[in-house]
Amino acid sequence: METDAATVRCFGCGGLVPQMDGPTHRYMLSSPGCWHVYGQVLVRDYTDPALRDVHRLTVDSYAVQHPGQPTPQAIQSVCVHLMSLCLIVERGLATSYATRVMDAATKPKDRYFWLTPPASLGAVTVVDVAEAVPAQYPERVREWAEAAWSAWAEHHPTIRGWLPAAS
């Protein structure tokens, strides 16, 4: 991440990000600087085939650290991404399996409800991942996912209840 510009705390995840104007996601609310850093992380994920398995965790972690407002799309997004984190981080299942569960979980449109976000969304943010050196990048993404999943601990029983019985 560029550090020569002024920085601000992202109002979503709390990460220290560049102060800038620019686009953001329409329902995963963040500061423009955070969305920019996330874009840089996605470029890294997409350009290195060795990062294919950590990419699922990248997307899930960012989504649950930027829950947005209680709209139907944001509600479903947070719930489904938390389900994925549960499967991968807590249960140790494959990212490909989590993706299949997520695909099926998006079909019922009114199954989920707003989960009040925790006061802290996790000590590790997209900024920490963006700053990781290549050799430590997969481990840092994993730490980010663990921090994001742990932050939502109050809602873990609900998330587990939404998972398919076989998982």
C-alpha positions in Angstrom: 0.0 0.0 0.0 1.2 3.5 -0.8 2.1 5.3 2.5 3.1 8.7 1.2 -0.5 10.0 1.1 -2.6 11.0 4.1 -4.5 8.2 5.7 -7.8 7.7 7.4 -9.5 4.9 9.3 -12.0 3.0 7.1 -15.4 3.3 8.7 -16.1 -0.3 7.7 -13.1 -2.4 8.9 -11.2 0.2 10.8 -8.0 -0.2 8.7 -5.7 2.7 8.1 -6.2 3.5 4.4 -5.3 6.2 2.0 -7.4 9.3 2.1 -8.8 9.6 -1.4 -11.9 10.1 -3.5 -13.0 7.3 -5.6 -15.5 4.5 -6.1 -16.8 2.1 -3.4 -19.0 -1.0 -3.5 -22.7 -0.3 -3.5 -23.6 -2.3 -0.4 -20.3 -3.4 1.2 -19.7 0.0 2.7 -16.1 1.2 3.0 -14.0 4.3 2.5 -12.8 4.8 -1.1 -9.2 4.2 0.1 -10.1 0.8 1.6 -11.9 -0.2 -1.6 -8.8 0.8 -3.5 -6.6 -1.3 -1.3 -9.0 -4.2 -1.7 -8.7 -3.8 -5.4 -4.9 -4.1 -5.1 -5.2 -7.3 -3.1 -7.6 -8.8 -5.7 -5.1 -8.0 -8.4 -2.5 -9.9 -6.4 -4.9 -12.9 -5.9 -5.9 -13.0 -9.6 -2.4 -12.7 -11.1 -0.8 -15.5 -9.0 -2.3 -19.0 -9.7 -0.7 -20.2 -6.4 -3.2 -17.9 -4.5 -6.3 -19.5 -5.9 -7.1 -21.2 -2.6 -6.7 -18.1 -0.5 -8.9 -16.0 -2.8 -12.1 -17.4 -1.3 -10.9 -16.2 2.1 -10.0 -12.8 0.7 -13.5 -12.2 -0.6 -15.2 -13.6 2.5 -13.1 -11.6 4.9 -13.6 -8.3 3.1 -17.3 -8.8 2.9 -17.9 -9.5 6.6 -15.7 -6.6 7.6 -17.8 -4.3 5.5 -21.3 -5.4 6.3 -23.1 -2.2 5.1 -26.7 -1.5 6.1 -29.6 -4.0 6.6 -30.7 -4.3 3.0 -31.7 -7.7 1.6 -28.5 -7.9 -0.6 -26.2 -6.9 2.3 -27.9 -9.2 4.7 -27.5 -12.2 2.4 -23.9 -11.3 1.5 -22.8 -11.1 5.2 -24.6 -14.3 6.1 -23.3 -16.3 3.2 -19.7 -15.1 3.5 -19.8 -16.0 7.2 -21.1 -19.5 6.3 -18.0 -19.8 4.0 -15.7 -18.7 6.7 -17.2 -21.2 9.1 -16.7 -24.0 6.7 -13.1 -23.1 5.8 -11.7 -21.6 9.0 -13.6 -23.5 11.7 -14.3 -26.8 10.0 -11.2 -27.0 7.8 -13.1 -27.8 4.6 -12.0 -27.0 1.1 -12.6 -23.6 -0.5 -14.3 -25.3 -3.4 -16.8 -26.9 -1.1 -17.5 -23.6 0.6 -18.1 -22.0 -2.8 -20.6 -24.7 -3.7 -22.4 -24.2 -0.4 -22.5 -20.5 -0.9 -24.0 -20.9 -4.4 -26.8 -23.0 -3.0 -27.3 -20.7 0.0 -28.0 -17.7 -2.2 -31.1 -19.3 -3.8 -33.6 -18.7 -1.0 -33.9 -15.0 -0.9 -35.6 -14.5 2.5 -33.9 -17.1 4.6 -31.5 -14.8 6.4 -31.8 -11.9 8.7 -29.6 -8.9 9.8 -26.9 -9.9 12.2 -25.8 -6.9 14.2 -22.2 -6.4 13.4 -19.7 -6.6 16.3 -18.1 -3.5 17.7 -14.8 -4.7 16.3 -14.7 -6.5 13.0 -11.3 -8.0 13.6 -7.8 -6.8 14.3 -6.5 -7.9 10.9 -7.7 -6.0 7.9 -7.2 -5.8 4.1 -4.4 -3.3 4.8 -2.4 -6.0 6.7 -2.8 -8.4 3.8 -1.8 -5.7 1.2 1.4 -5.1 3.1 2.4 -8.8 3.4 5.5 -9.9 1.6 4.9 -12.6 -1.0 6.2 -15.5 1.2 3.9 -14.5 4.0 0.8 -13.5 2.0 -1.2 -16.8 2.2 -0.6 -17.0 5.9 -1.6 -13.3 6.4 -4.9 -13.9 4.4 -5.6 -16.9 6.7 -5.0 -14.7 9.8 -7.4 -12.1 8.3 -10.0 -14.8 7.8 -9.6 -16.1 11.3 -9.9 -12.6 12.8 -12.9 -11.8 10.7 -14.7 -15.1 11.7 -13.8 -14.7 15.3 -15.1 -11.1 15.4 -18.6 -12.5 14.7 -18.5 -15.0 17.5 -21.8 -13.9 19.0 -23.5 -15.1 15.8 -21.6 -18.4 15.3 -24.5 -20.6 16.5 -26.9 -18.9 14.0 -24.4 -19.3 11.1 -23.8 -22.9 12.0 -27.5 -23.5 12.0 -27.8 -22.3 8.4 -25.2 -24.7 7.1 -26.1 -27.9 5.4 -26.3 -30.9 7.7 -23.5 -32.7 5.9 -20.9 -30.0 6.4 
